[in-house]
């Protein structure tokens, strides 16, 4: 799985989809990450004020990792089509 996210909203969409695929509720994911359910909800809706350490805790709880790479040459509309 190689999902691409360039905005907080796109990242939240990816996190929500993977959480649901793993059969976890927001509350269960929050417990695994040491966060409140409300925080998971904010991340999944694309809250741009979410701290990077909070996102990293959620990714770790989902057994995912954060990677940085060069941007592709596709347009923003192409990226939106992925989601």
N, C-alpha and C positions, 0 to 999 in steps of 0.2 A: 504494500500500500504506500503510495506516494501522493499525498494530497498537498495541494498548493493553496496557501492562504496569504493574501497580500493586505488584507484589512482586518480590523477587529471583528467585523461582522462575518467575514469568511472564516476566520479562525473559530469563532463561536459555532458556526454551522458545522464545521468538521468535528469539533468536540462533541456537539450534540449527537451527530450521526453515529460516531463511534461509541459513545455512551449507550445509546439505544441498541446498537448492534451487540454490545456486551451484556445487555439485559439489566443495566443499572438504572436506578432512579437518580434524580438529582441529589436527593438526600444521601443515598448510598455512596455516590461518587464524592460528595462533600465529606462524608465520614472517612473515606479512604484517603482523601487529600488533606484532612485536618481543617476543612472549611465548612462554612454554613451552606445550607441548600440555597439560600438567597444569593450567595456569591456565585455559585455555579450557574444560577439563572442569569445573573448579570453578564457573566462571561459568554454564555450561549447566545445572548441577545446582542452581543457585540459592543459591550460597554468599553469605550476607548480609554477610560481611566483605570482599567484593571492593571495592577502591578505585574511586572514580568515574573517576579518570584511566585506570585499566585498562579499565573498561567503554567509555569514550570511544575508546580506542585500538582496541578490537575493533569498535566501530560504524564508525569511520573505515575500517578495513580491509575492511569489508563495504560501504563506500560508503553508509552510513546516517548519519542525524543524530539528535540528542537534542532533543526538544521538550518544553516544559512548558506545560500548559494547565489550565483549571479542570476539576475532577472532574465527571463526569456524574452524573445522579441515579439510575442503575441500582444494583441491589444487588450485593453481592460475588458472589453466586451467578450473576448475569447475566454478570459479568466472567469467572468461571471457565468458563462455557459457551463463550466465545469460543475457549478453548484446548482 
